[in-house]
């Protein structure tokens, strides 16, 4: 038998290559610092004392470390009610969004669906034209959905943009031969959707689920418009009320007391940012690997 020797290929980088790599590394480090510094700044301020925050002494690390801001926020019982409401709106609302989006996207992705072009145009038109705030409120009032949890869930039950992303993914990434094979095996359309299409679409479904969840978690204006009962208000409105309660009273004449109150108000602002952002940011690592595959395939092709 002929003996073969392993051939090791060693690539020698030229000076042009090294300069390119170094330049790329420097640019990436600068971009990282630009993105990371505001986050570090907010966290550092939230764990500092109110006096240090109001005096502007916090630049990178916490000054006079303290948990006073978080103690003030979580001392309100309404915060826990707001947390529960936000979780309810996010979980239930996202579930409704995904069910309706998938059920609309699948038939619009099939070539044998008659009239899919007209229906797609109708969905697209909603992205350009809307009824406006007052007609929408009047409609919700006529349907008795104001001051109702159901009204918050149904006010944005489906996003045409996200539905089109899912439809495009189904159309461009799911082989038609696979669906035909499922039909030959006796699968109905619903069985084909749940047993064949959805298991192959985890990437785009994960990304769109995150989009919907973030929208529900940050939903502030709709809840402020429709909800009057404090027991139904989400975390964002509750924290706004706390911030309003901590604003400096213009009638205070004592300079030292006024400075302390201003420092506490500034401190609570940073704590509120952390409290409202941390839960939803924690979701990103779980779907990060799906972003490139899900979004790019779902929105660029087809």
Secondary structure, DSSP 8 states (H G I E B T S, - for coil): --------------HHHHHHHHHHHHHHHHHHHHHHHHHHHHHHHHTS-HHHHHTT--SSS-SS---HHHHHHHT-HHHHHHHHHHHHHHHHHHHHHHHHHHHHHHHHH-TT-TTHHHHHHHHHHHHH----HHHHHHHHHHTT-TT-HHHHHHTT---HHHHHHHHHHHHHHS-HHHHHHHHHTT--HHHHIIIIIGGG-HHHHHHHHHHHHHHHHT--HHHHHH---GGG--HHHHHHHHHHHTS--TT---HHHHHHHHHHHHHHHHHHHHHHHHHHHHHHHHHHHHHHHHHHHHHH--
